[in-house]
Amino acid sequence: MGTEDKMRNVADKAKGKVKEATGRATGDRTIEAKGRAEQAKSDAKQAMEKIKDAGKH
């Protein structure tokens, strides 16, 4: 996995965690769900990058 992609995925996951925590703190289930979705999207991207890297070796 490229370093840039890895950093981007980590940043996206962190943003998702912040959104989820904000939604939970304010009682806004929509923001909380969006945060969880962003985290899941970041995890999926990271998994795809790992699969691509495994195919290269």
VEXKE-975702 format. One record per residue: residue in one letter; x negated, y negated, z of N, C-alpha, C in turn. Coordinates in steps of 0.2 Angstrom, whole numbers, padded with zeros to 4 digits, always signed. Layout:
# residues N
AXYZXYZXYZ
...
END
This chain:
# residues 57
M-0004+0006+0000+0000+0000+0000-0004-0006+0000
G-0003-0011-0004-0007-0017-0004-0006-0021+0002
T-0011-0024+0004-0011-0028+0010-0005-0034+0010
E-0005-0037+0004+0001-0042+0003+0007-0039+0005
D+0009-0033+0001+0015-0030+0002+0017-0028+0009
K+0011-0025+0013+0012-0023+0020+0014-0029+0024
M+0010-0035+0023+0011-0041+0027+0018-0044+0026
R+0020-0043+0020+0027-0046+0018+0032-0042+0021
N+0031-0035+0021+0036-0031+0024+0036-0032+0032
V+0031-0033+0035+0030-0034+0042+0034-0040+0044
A+0033-0045+0040+0036-0052+0041+0043-0051+0040
D+0046-0048+0035+0053-0047+0034+0056-0043+0040
K+0053-0038+0042+0055-0034+0048+0056-0039+0054
A+0051-0043+0055+0051-0048+0061+0056-0053+0060
K+0058-0055+0054+0063-0060+0053+0070-0056+0055
G+0070-0050+0053+0076-0046+0054+0077-0045+0062
K+0072-0044+0065+0073-0043+0073+0075-0050+0076
V+0072-0055+0073+0074-0062+0076+0081-0063+0075
K+0084-0062+0069+0091-0063+0067+0095-0058+0072
E+0093-0052+0072+0097-0047+0076+0098-0050+0084
A+0092-0052+0086+0092-0054+0093+0096-0061+0094
T+0096-0065+0089+0099-0071+0089+0107-0070+0089
G+0109-0065+0085+0116-0063+0084+0118-0060+0091
R+0114-0056+0094+0116-0053+0100+0117-0058+0105
A+0112-0063+0106+0112-0068+0111+0118-0072+0110
T+0120-0074+0104+0126-0079+0103+0132-0075+0102
G+0132-0068+0102+0138-0065+0101+0141-0065+0094
D+0137-0067+0089+0138-0067+0082+0136-0060+0079
R+0141-0056+0078+0140-0049+0075+0138-0049+0068
T+0140-0054+0064+0138-0055+0057+0130-0056+0057
I+0128-0061+0061+0120-0062+0061+0117-0056+0063
E+0119-0053+0068+0116-0047+0071+0116-0041+0066
A+0121-0040+0062+0121-0035+0057+0116-0037+0051
K+0116-0043+0049+0112-0045+0044+0104-0044+0046
G+0103-0045+0052+0096-0044+0055+0094-0037+0055
R+0099-0032+0056+0098-0025+0056+0097-0023+0049
A+0101-0026+0044+0100-0024+0037+0094-0026+0034
E+0091-0032+0036+0084-0034+0034+0079-0030+0037
Q+0080-0027+0043+0075-0023+0045+0075-0016+0041
A+0081-0014+0040+0082-0007+0036+0079-0008+0029
K+0080-0014+0026+0077-0015+0019+0070-0015+0019
S+0067-0018+0024+0060-0019+0025+0057-0012+0026
D+0060-0008+0030+0058-0001+0031+0058+0003+0025
A+0063+0002+0021+0064+0006+0015+0058+0004+0010
K+0057-0002+0010+0052-0005+0005+0045-0002+0007
Q+0044-0002+0014+0037+0001+0016+0037+0008+0015
A+0042+0012+0015+0042+0019+0014+0041+0020+0006
M+0044+0016+0002+0042+0017-0005+0035+0015-0007
E+0032+0010-0003+0025+0009-0005+0021+0015-0002
K+0022+0018+0003+0018+0024+0006+0019+0029+0001
I+0025+0030-0002+0026+0036-0007+0022+0034-0013
K+0022+0028-0015+0018+0026-0021+0010+0028-0020
D+0008+0026-0014+0001+0026-0012-0001+0034-0012
A+0004+0038-0009+0002+0045-0008+0002+0048-0015
G+0005+0046-0020+0005+0048-0027-0001+0046-0031
K-0005+0041-0028-0011+0039-0031-0017+0043-0029
H-0016+0047-0023-0022+0050-0021-0021+0057-0023
END
